[in-house]
Amino acid sequence: MDGYKTDEVKIHILGSCSGTEPYEGRHHTSVLLEIPGGIYWLDAGECCAYTAYLMGIDLLKTRGIFISHCHMDHIGGLGNLLWNIRKLTVVERRLPLAETIPVYVPWPESYQAVMDLLEHTEDNFFCRYAHAGYPVQDGLLYRGTQGESGIAVEAVHNHHLRHEEGTPWRSFSFRVQVCGKNIFYSGDTQREDLEYTVPERCDLLMIETGHHQIAEICESLRRFGKRPGKLLFIHHGVKILNNPEWAREELKSRWGPEGMIAQDRMTLVL
């Protein structure tokens, strides 16, 4: 792939807003990891495919889609993402890199509902490639094949959604190892979960602020002994959405220059 180093990971913020009413310039949560061997979606909030395409990202390089939980601000763009991938195969007359596009969803019924909806679109959503839905559960979800820079995605449950003993967990965080880098994506989470879900060290730590305050998160990370190379706040609540400049200054004072406030169409390189 032109312009890439073999050990380089690009992190694209396609949506940085929590489950609020619509905000100008913001869409619901979605993060895209791009490496020479393909692209990987962490959540699929509204307009994620639209934003990625306009950023020049090739949707046909999709290798995997990982949904942390099935609230609409995290899964509301999944149907349109799959629809756009198919549309590009028709318009551009080429197939995706993956013969089968895997979609990992904590509620398998939600995946099936999306596929049922798509089957009532053009040509009954006939594709010259396949889709497969898999449940998200603790442990290794995905390990890349040759040409995918050794990517591995691991899920670890959190307490964002109510859990009853003996039933499946329905909300997860993701640990990603790719191109020699360690990336953590919190999804929606409880502050107390950070002690056991977040690794002590990682190259990039992405934590949601829709349910937390900047000062509280910084204090908790220090108390739990977490030392990320870079800290990125995502999935913002109204306090940050209404005053992003204040948020940047607050994070700088609480954490230092390695702390960042995500915004839509932002790209980081590791």
DRENDO-1510 file (C-alpha; in Angstrom, 1 decimal, always signed):
<recs>
REC; n; res; u; v; w
REC; 1; MET; +0.0; +0.0; +0.0 .
REC; 2; ASP; +1.5; +3.3; -1.1 .
REC; 3; GLY; +2.6; +5.7; +1.7 .
REC; 4; TYR; +2.8; +3.1; +4.4 .
REC; 5; LYS; +5.5; +1.7; +6.6 .
REC; 6; THR; +5.1; -2.0; +7.4 .
REC; 7; ASP; +4.9; -1.3; +11.1 .
REC; 8; GLU; +2.6; +1.7; +10.9 .
REC; 9; VAL; -1.0; +1.8; +12.3 .
REC; 10; LYS; -3.4; +4.6; +11.4 .
REC; 11; ILE; -6.3; +5.3; +13.8 .
REC; 12; HIS; -9.1; +7.2; +12.2 .
REC; 13; ILE; -11.8; +8.7; +14.4 .
REC; 14; LEU; -15.0; +8.5; +12.3 .
REC; 15; GLY; -17.4; +9.4; +15.2 .
REC; 16; SER; -16.5; +11.0; +18.5 .
REC; 17; CYS; -20.0; +11.7; +20.0 .
REC; 18; SER; -21.8; +9.7; +22.7 .
REC; 19; GLY; -25.5; +8.8; +22.5 .
REC; 20; THR; -26.7; +12.4; +22.6 .
REC; 21; GLU; -29.0; +14.3; +20.3 .
REC; 22; PRO; -27.3; +15.2; +17.0 .
REC; 23; TYR; -24.3; +17.6; +17.2 .
REC; 24; GLU; -23.0; +19.6; +14.3 .
REC; 25; GLY; -19.7; +18.2; +13.1 .
REC; 26; ARG; -20.0; +15.1; +15.3 .
REC; 27; HIS; -21.3; +11.6; +14.6 .
REC; 28; HIS; -21.8; +8.6; +17.0 .
REC; 29; THR; -18.9; +6.5; +18.0 .
REC; 30; SER; -16.7; +4.6; +15.5 .
REC; 31; VAL; -12.9; +4.1; +15.3 .
REC; 32; LEU; -11.1; +2.6; +12.3 .
REC; 33; LEU; -7.7; +0.9; +12.4 .
REC; 34; GLU; -5.9; +0.9; +9.1 .
REC; 35; ILE; -2.8; -1.1; +8.3 .
REC; 36; PRO; -1.2; -2.2; +5.0 .
REC; 37; GLY; -3.1; -5.5; +5.2 .
REC; 38; GLY; -6.6; -4.1; +5.7 .
REC; 39; ILE; -9.0; -2.1; +7.9 .
REC; 40; TYR; -10.8; -2.9; +11.1 .
REC; 41; TRP; -13.8; -1.2; +12.6 .
REC; 42; LEU; -14.3; -0.7; +16.4 .
REC; 43; ASP; -18.0; +0.1; +16.7 .
REC; 44; ALA; -20.1; +1.4; +13.8 .
REC; 45; GLY; -22.0; +4.5; +14.8 .
REC; 46; GLU; -24.1; +6.5; +12.3 .
REC; 47; CYS; -22.4; +7.7; +9.1 .
REC; 48; CYS; -19.1; +5.7; +9.8 .
REC; 49; ALA; -19.0; +4.4; +6.2 .
REC; 50; TYR; -19.8; +7.9; +4.8 .
REC; 51; THR; -17.1; +9.5; +6.8 .
REC; 52; ALA; -14.4; +6.9; +6.1 .
REC; 53; TYR; -15.2; +7.0; +2.3 .
REC; 54; LEU; -14.9; +10.8; +2.2 .
REC; 55; MET; -11.6; +10.5; +4.1 .
REC; 56; GLY; -10.2; +8.4; +1.2 .
REC; 57; ILE; -10.4; +5.1; +3.0 .
REC; 58; ASP; -11.0; +2.0; +0.8 .
REC; 59; LEU; -14.0; +0.2; +2.4 .
REC; 60; LEU; -13.3; -2.9; +0.4 .
REC; 61; LYS; -10.2; -3.5; +2.6 .
REC; 62; THR; -12.5; -4.3; +5.5 .
REC; 63; ARG; -11.2; -7.4; +7.3 .
REC; 64; GLY; -13.3; -7.3; +10.5 .
REC; 65; ILE; -16.0; -5.3; +12.4 .
REC; 66; PHE; -16.1; -5.4; +16.2 .
REC; 67; ILE; -19.1; -4.0; +18.1 .
REC; 68; SER; -18.6; -3.3; +21.8 .
REC; 69; HIS; -22.3; -3.3; +22.7 .
REC; 70; CYS; -25.5; -2.9; +20.8 .
REC; 71; HIS; -26.7; +0.6; +21.8 .
REC; 72; MET; -27.6; +2.6; +18.7 .
REC; 73; ASP; -24.7; +5.1; +19.1 .
REC; 74; HIS; -22.3; +2.1; +18.6 .
REC; 75; ILE; -24.2; -0.1; +16.1 .
REC; 76; GLY; -26.5; +2.3; +14.2 .
REC; 77; GLY; -24.3; +2.6; +11.2 .
REC; 78; LEU; -23.6; -1.1; +10.7 .
REC; 79; GLY; -26.3; -1.7; +8.1 .
REC; 80; ASN; -25.2; +1.2; +6.0 .
REC; 81; LEU; -21.5; +0.1; +6.3 .
REC; 82; LEU; -22.3; -3.3; +4.9 .
REC; 83; TRP; -24.5; -1.8; +2.3 .
REC; 84; ASN; -21.8; +0.6; +1.1 .
REC; 85; ILE; -19.2; -2.2; +0.9 .
REC; 86; ARG; -21.6; -4.1; -1.4 .
REC; 87; LYS; -22.3; -0.9; -3.4 .
REC; 88; LEU; -18.6; -0.4; -4.1 .
REC; 89; THR; -18.2; -3.9; -5.4 .
REC; 90; VAL; -20.9; -3.1; -8.0 .
REC; 91; VAL; -19.7; +0.4; -8.9 .
REC; 92; GLU; -16.0; -0.4; -8.9 .
REC; 93; ARG; -16.3; -4.0; -10.1 .
REC; 94; ARG; -13.9; -5.5; -7.6 .
REC; 95; LEU; -14.3; -7.7; -4.5 .
REC; 96; PRO; -13.3; -7.0; -0.9 .
REC; 97; LEU; -10.0; -8.3; +0.4 .
REC; 98; ALA; -11.8; -10.7; +2.7 .
REC; 99; GLU; -13.8; -13.5; +1.1 .
REC; 100; THR; -15.9; -13.4; +4.2 .
REC; 101; ILE; -16.4; -10.3; +6.2 .
REC; 102; PRO; -16.7; -11.2; +9.9 .
REC; 103; VAL; -18.9; -9.1; +12.2 .
REC; 104; TYR; -18.6; -9.6; +16.0 .
REC; 105; VAL; -21.6; -8.5; +18.0 .
REC; 106; PRO; -22.5; -9.2; +21.6 .
REC; 107; TRP; -26.2; -9.7; +20.7 .
REC; 108; PRO; -26.2; -12.2; +17.7 .
REC; 109; GLU; -29.9; -11.2; +17.2 .
REC; 110; SER; -28.8; -7.7; +16.4 .
REC; 111; TYR; -26.5; -8.9; +13.6 .
REC; 112; GLN; -29.3; -11.0; +12.2 .
REC; 113; ALA; -31.7; -8.1; +12.4 .
REC; 114; VAL; -29.3; -6.0; +10.3 .
REC; 115; MET; -28.9; -8.7; +7.8 .
REC; 116; ASP; -32.7; -9.2; +7.6 .
REC; 117; LEU; -33.1; -5.5; +6.8 .
REC; 118; LEU; -30.4; -5.6; +4.1 .
REC; 119; GLU; -32.1; -8.6; +2.4 .
REC; 120; HIS; -35.0; -6.2; +1.5 .
REC; 121; THR; -32.7; -3.8; -0.3 .
REC; 122; GLU; -31.4; -3.9; -3.9 .
REC; 123; ASP; -31.1; -7.4; -5.4 .
REC; 124; ASN; -32.0; -8.9; -2.0 .
REC; 125; PHE; -28.5; -7.8; -1.0 .
REC; 126; PHE; -26.9; -10.5; -3.1 .
REC; 127; CYS; -23.1; -10.4; -2.7 .
REC; 128; ARG; -20.3; -12.1; -4.5 .
REC; 129; TYR; -18.6; -12.6; -1.1 .
REC; 130; ALA; -19.9; -13.7; +2.3 .
REC; 131; HIS; -20.7; -12.3; +5.7 .
REC; 132; ALA; -20.5; -14.1; +9.0 .
REC; 133; GLY; -21.8; -13.0; +12.4 .
REC; 134; TYR; -20.0; -14.1; +15.6 .
REC; 135; PRO; -20.9; -13.4; +19.3 .
REC; 136; VAL; -18.4; -11.3; +21.3 .
REC; 137; GLN; -17.2; -13.1; +24.4 .
REC; 138; ASP; -14.2; -12.9; +26.6 .
REC; 139; GLY; -10.9; -13.9; +25.1 .
REC; 140; LEU; -9.3; -13.9; +21.6 .
REC; 141; LEU; -11.9; -13.0; +18.9 .
REC; 142; TYR; -9.8; -12.6; +15.9 .
REC; 143; ARG; -6.3; -13.4; +14.7 .
REC; 144; GLY; -5.2; -12.1; +11.3 .
REC; 145; THR; -4.0; -14.2; +8.4 .
REC; 146; GLN; -0.9; -13.7; +6.4 .
REC; 147; GLY; -0.6; -10.1; +5.1 .
REC; 148; GLU; -2.5; -8.6; +8.1 .
REC; 149; SER; +0.6; -7.7; +10.1 .
REC; 150; GLY; -0.2; -10.2; +12.9 .
REC; 151; ILE; -3.3; -8.4; +14.2 .
REC; 152; ALA; -5.1; -9.9; +17.1 .
REC; 153; VAL; -8.3; -8.7; +18.8 .
REC; 154; GLU; -9.2; -9.7; +22.3 .
REC; 155; ALA; -12.5; -8.9; +24.1 .
REC; 156; VAL; -12.8; -8.3; +27.9 .
REC; 157; HIS; -16.2; -7.7; +29.4 .
REC; 158; ASN; -17.2; -4.6; +31.3 .
REC; 159; HIS; -20.1; -3.5; +33.4 .
REC; 160; HIS; -21.7; -0.8; +31.2 .
REC; 161; LEU; -24.8; -3.0; +30.8 .
REC; 162; ARG; -26.5; -4.9; +33.6 .
REC; 163; HIS; -25.3; -8.4; +33.8 .
REC; 164; GLU; -27.1; -11.3; +35.6 .
REC; 165; GLU; -25.1; -14.3; +36.7 .
REC; 166; GLY; -25.3; -17.2; +34.3 .
REC; 167; THR; -26.1; -15.0; +31.2 .
REC; 168; PRO; -23.8; -13.8; +28.5 .
REC; 169; TRP; -22.0; -10.5; +29.0 .
REC; 170; ARG; -23.3; -7.9; +26.6 .
REC; 171; SER; -20.8; -5.0; +26.9 .
REC; 172; PHE; -17.0; -5.3; +26.1 .
REC; 173; SER; -13.8; -3.5; +25.7 .
REC; 174; PHE; -11.2; -4.5; +23.1 .
REC; 175; ARG; -7.4; -5.1; +23.3 .
REC; 176; VAL; -5.7; -5.0; +19.9 .
REC; 177; GLN; -2.2; -6.1; +19.1 .
REC; 178; VAL; -1.2; -5.0; +15.6 .
REC; 179; CYS; +2.1; -4.1; +13.9 .
REC; 180; GLY; +3.9; -4.5; +17.2 .
REC; 181; LYS; +1.6; -2.0; +18.9 .
REC; 182; ASN; -0.8; -2.5; +21.8 .
REC; 183; ILE; -4.1; -0.5; +21.6 .
REC; 184; PHE; -6.9; -0.5; +24.1 .
REC; 185; TYR; -10.5; +0.6; +23.2 .
REC; 186; SER; -12.8; +0.9; +26.2 .
REC; 187; GLY; -16.2; +1.0; +24.5 .
REC; 188; ASP; -18.7; +2.2; +27.1 .
REC; 189; THR; -17.4; +1.2; +30.6 .
REC; 190; GLN; -17.6; +1.7; +34.3 .
REC; 191; ARG; -14.7; +3.6; +35.9 .
REC; 192; GLU; -14.1; +0.6; +38.2 .
REC; 193; ASP; -13.6; -1.6; +35.2 .
REC; 194; LEU; -10.4; +0.2; +34.2 .
REC; 195; GLU; -8.4; -1.6; +36.9 .
REC; 196; TYR; -8.8; -5.0; +35.2 .
REC; 197; THR; -9.7; -4.2; +31.6 .
REC; 198; VAL; -6.9; -1.7; +30.8 .
REC; 199; PRO; -3.4; -3.2; +30.4 .
REC; 200; GLU; -0.7; -1.6; +32.6 .
REC; 201; ARG; +1.1; -0.4; +29.5 .
REC; 202; CYS; -0.1; +0.1; +26.0 .
REC; 203; ASP; +0.8; +2.4; +23.1 .
REC; 204; LEU; -2.6; +4.0; +22.8 .
REC; 205; LEU; -5.4; +4.0; +25.4 .
REC; 206; MET; -8.9; +5.1; +24.0 .
REC; 207; ILE; -11.4; +5.8; +26.8 .
REC; 208; GLU; -14.9; +7.1; +26.6 .
REC; 209; THR; -16.0; +10.3; +28.3 .
REC; 210; GLY; -19.7; +10.0; +27.8 .
REC; 211; HIS; -20.2; +8.7; +31.3 .
REC; 212; HIS; -17.0; +10.1; +33.1 .
REC; 213; GLN; -15.2; +13.3; +33.8 .
REC; 214; ILE; -11.7; +14.0; +32.7 .
REC; 215; ALA; -10.3; +14.5; +36.2 .
REC; 216; GLU; -11.9; +11.2; +37.4 .
REC; 217; ILE; -10.5; +9.2; +34.6 .
REC; 218; CYS; -7.0; +10.6; +34.9 .
REC; 219; GLU; -7.1; +10.0; +38.7 .
REC; 220; SER; -8.3; +6.4; +38.3 .
REC; 221; LEU; -5.6; +5.5; +35.7 .
REC; 222; ARG; -2.9; +6.7; +38.0 .
REC; 223; ARG; -4.4; +5.0; +41.0 .
REC; 224; PHE; -4.6; +1.7; +39.0 .
REC; 225; GLY; -1.0; +2.1; +37.7 .
REC; 226; LYS; -1.9; +2.4; +34.0 .
REC; 227; ARG; +0.8; +4.1; +31.9 .
REC; 228; PRO; -0.2; +4.4; +28.3 .
REC; 229; GLY; +2.0; +6.0; +25.7 .
REC; 230; LYS; -0.9; +8.1; +24.4 .
REC; 231; LEU; -4.3; +8.8; +26.0 .
REC; 232; LEU; -7.2; +9.6; +23.7 .
REC; 233; PHE; -10.6; +10.5; +25.1 .
REC; 234; ILE; -13.5; +9.5; +22.8 .
REC; 235; HIS; -17.3; +9.1; +22.9 .
REC; 236; HIS; -17.9; +12.6; +24.4 .
REC; 237; GLY; -20.7; +13.7; +26.6 .
REC; 238; VAL; -22.3; +17.1; +26.5 .
REC; 239; LYS; -19.7; +18.8; +28.8 .
REC; 240; ILE; -16.9; +18.2; +26.3 .
REC; 241; LEU; -19.1; +18.6; +23.2 .
REC; 242; ASN; -20.2; +22.0; +24.4 .
REC; 243; ASN; -16.7; +23.2; +25.4 .
REC; 244; PRO; -14.0; +21.3; +23.6 .
REC; 245; GLU; -11.4; +24.0; +24.1 .
REC; 246; TRP; -11.9; +23.8; +27.9 .
REC; 247; ALA; -11.6; +20.0; +27.6 .
REC; 248; ARG; -8.3; +20.2; +25.9 .
REC; 249; GLU; -6.9; +22.5; +28.5 .
REC; 250; GLU; -8.3; +20.4; +31.3 .
REC; 251; LEU; -6.7; +17.2; +30.0 .
REC; 252; LYS; -3.4; +19.0; +29.4 .
REC; 253; SER; -3.3; +20.1; +33.0 .
REC; 254; ARG; -4.4; +16.7; +34.4 .
REC; 255; TRP; -2.4; +14.4; +32.1 .
REC; 256; GLY; +0.1; +16.4; +30.0 .
REC; 257; PRO; +0.8; +16.6; +26.3 .
REC; 258; GLU; +0.2; +12.9; +25.6 .
REC; 259; GLY; -3.5; +13.4; +26.3 .
REC; 260; MET; -5.9; +14.1; +23.4 .
REC; 261; ILE; -9.5; +14.9; +22.9 .
REC; 262; ALA; -10.9; +13.1; +19.8 .
REC; 263; GLN; -12.8; +14.9; +17.1 .
REC; 264; ASP; -14.4; +13.5; +13.9 .
REC; 265; ARG; -12.0; +12.9; +11.0 .
REC; 266; MET; -9.0; +13.0; +13.3 .
REC; 267; THR; -6.2; +10.6; +12.3 .
REC; 268; LEU; -3.4; +9.4; +14.6 .
REC; 269; VAL; -0.3; +7.4; +13.5 .
REC; 270; LEU; +1.4; +4.9; +15.7 .
</recs>
